[in-house]
Amino acid sequence: MKTFLQKICSLMLAVLLVCAALPYDAQAGFEIPGVSQVQTDAGTAWVVKTLDHDYERNTYYSLRDIAMALKDTDKSFSLEVTKNAIALNPGNAYTPVGGENVPWETGEGPDTSLRRNECKINGETVSYYTLIVRLPSGYYDCFMMAADLAMILDVGIGFPMAGSLQIDTQKSFDVSPEALEEAGYFYGVNGVLVGDAATGEVYYRYQADAPWAIASTSKLMTCLLTMEALSAGQISLEEWVTVSPAAQLLSESSDGVIPMEAGGQITVQDLLLGTLLPSSNECALCLAERIAGSEEAFVQRMNQRALELGLSQAAFFNCNGLPCYTEDAIPAKRQNRMSAEDMFRLVSYLLKVYPQVTDITSLKSAVLTSLGREVRNTNPMLSNLPGVTGLKTGTTNKAGACLVTSLTADDGTTEHDLVVIVFGSEDSVERGRVSGLLARYALQAFYAGAGEPGEEAVQVPGNLPVHGEAAVDWILRTARKRWAADETVE
């Protein structure tokens, strides 16, 4: 009997050990090691180690190998890599550590993970996904997508043939959405749109007229209604709002962001910060309940406002963009939806009438004073490109990873708000990369004068209220630019 019990215990222990190991194996990264021939405009070809993450041709390049290739060019950079951090300094000379520009050794094939390691460019924290590998020499190397590195260094890149990469240090990084679309790049997203909110010009669109689930980018409509309530004097930023049982219940759910207790109080200012930066669903609910008395009444206002703004494909079921269920015996699962064109209209109106919203959405972090809690912005674009001022991220299983980006550009007279809308990318990695590419294209198109003027212009309906303070701010900004230009001429 004792022997039988010992066997049973050993079997149970083996099962437990296997079960414990399964999640680790399932979550492990998988990289395919390889090499690429990288040629610079100096004419020299270099061997650069690569890692294809999960899929063939989803290629990440060795930064140490490329640093050597660019060592004696105008685009040289120094590099420091540790176990989970990268520091890259363009313009500095690279110091070799050994093992650069040689193929992988036999048996190498690192099993690592793609993640947002701590990354600094010229001392400034940025947000890119990278792979870090420990080399046989004992040093660490960092692997990055070619497009991401090209954007950082502002160099031209091309792929003349399979297994090769061309780097042109004399050319600036250039984006052609049409070429990307032809290559199937946007098949991995639902819809995108790039345009100028100030003029209504659309620079590029892809499946922009079809409605898609929009997740937490819904909160931009919640933000608009909040700004209008503030403008009308219905609420004030300093006003204290009492947390409802429904808000507490939401904060305790798997979609909760900021802990809240029913009966507690938080200011409107902090609710707005919480809604727009960490994308707090419970903060959005508190605002909705305070402004309209209930979320149901607030949603009616959201849909009415969408009609007034001409958002023909928009439908709202809640104030935050979470999936919600009907009360039927067999409940239907619904999500807020909108087309990219609708979102462009909404954002253009919001930025024209309430440009001060970017004072919030441009913050990387903030302290919710009434809660004594620091929150961080979920928007990665704020770190990666100068001039980005917002606006909102969003993610659900159905909506995918969404991002609405705003950035400023100057025509010498007036500042313009450029907008990039990306709906339904596969994950946050692709969301950031697609948004980054299109944000740079927005700047290219703005300064090159590209776009579709005329009928694409966003018209602000004449019967809608226009916030006077915003109009005055726009006039003053324009005047300041003109004064500066006059002084320069004189």
Phi, psi and omega in degrees: 000319181298318180296320180298316180296321179297320178295317180298316180297318179296320179296316179297319179297319179296319179297316179298319180293320178295315180297321180293329183279334185303310181301323181297314180295321183293331184267353183294147178284164178220118181237142179256109181287145179197189177223157176225149173270117181249124181242136177259172179291352175284347175099353182272138176258137183234147173276125180235126178292145179228160171226122174268115187278113177067320183232148176296138180077001171272075201263135173243138188252146178294122178289327179294318179295318180289327177300322177292321180295329182258008188304321184252025179248177178289349182248031178293157177208146174272161186213131172234126182230129173243191185302325182215029180212147179229138172232116183240129183234098179300142179093346178266157179280142179273137177256113182297148178244356181103139178091003179287147172059035171234151180295166175299143176284155179302134180093343177287150181166072189300138176256089185236191182227147175278124182205170179272083177291161175297125186223129178233135175245118185051039176084352181262133180290130178235177187229092176230152176269134184218165172246130176246131186232138174273123182275161177304332180290347182100344177278160176261147175236153180244136179246132186223151174298142181300320181295320179297315180294322179296323177293321180295314184273347184057062177234156175279142178229152177205163181233084186298332179200168180301136177077018180220155179222132178253128177244120179251103184288346182269356179247148176279157178297132185232141181237132174237099180301325180298317179294321178296318179297316180299327180278357179088013185298324185271005176295340181272006178232162178280309182199149177221157174207140177233128181198178180254113183293333183287323183252343184084002179294136176254121182274325181200146176214150176215117182049042188275349183261358180265143180282139178226156170297138189240001175051223188284355171294348172305331184295347175292327173289321175300320178297316180300313180294328176291316178297322179292323176294323176293316181297324181280355181079011180290327177222169176226156181297330183275352184293142178267135180245133180275130181289130181272162174302325179295321179292321177297316180300318179294321181293334181272352181279178178292345178261009178287144181242315182240123179300134179220149176239136179303135182095342176288168183230147179213145183284157176301320178304313181288327176296321179292317176299315181295326180291318189268332183270290179276001179064050181287120179289325180287329176293319177298320179295319178299318178296315181300315181293323180290319185284319186246357180092331177201160178294323180301314179293324179294319179297323175300319178295321179301313181291324177295319180294324178298319177297317181296326180274357179078028179274085192291337182256008186272142173211126182246137177242343175205178188270353189236345179096001177289155170298142177222155186247148173283170181266015181290164178301322172247094189294140174268139180263117186241153174222148176302144181221160182188153173273163176297325177295319176300314181297323178297319177296314180299312183293320179300317179294314181301316182287330178287315187272326181230065182297341180293350178297332179288346173297333178270307188291346177273354179283134175281333177202165179201161177253125173277096189302318184291343178250350183063039186229134175270138178234156181239149179286137180275359185273110182288339184294337180299332182270336192262346184213124178299145177092353178288133183239003181155199014234308188202139173264169175192140180210127164219169180301317182284317182287338188073198180265119184244153177206128172252116184250137170239142177212153184263147174220151187237125179267011181096344178238315185224146172279135178248146173263111175270146186231135175237124181243125178233116178250137166072035173285162189297319181202180183293335177296308180291325178303314180293321183288315179297317180295320180296316179298314183287332176294320177290325175294323178302318178293319177302311184295322181297311184282343177268353179077021180281168176138177180242092184281184173081247188295343179278350182299138179282117181267129176271115182305136186292338183272005180267146179292140176245128183291117185299320181298322179295318179297318178297319180298318179299315180298316181294320179297317179297316181297318180299320179296318181292318178300315180298320179294320179296317181297324179295319180295318180295000000 
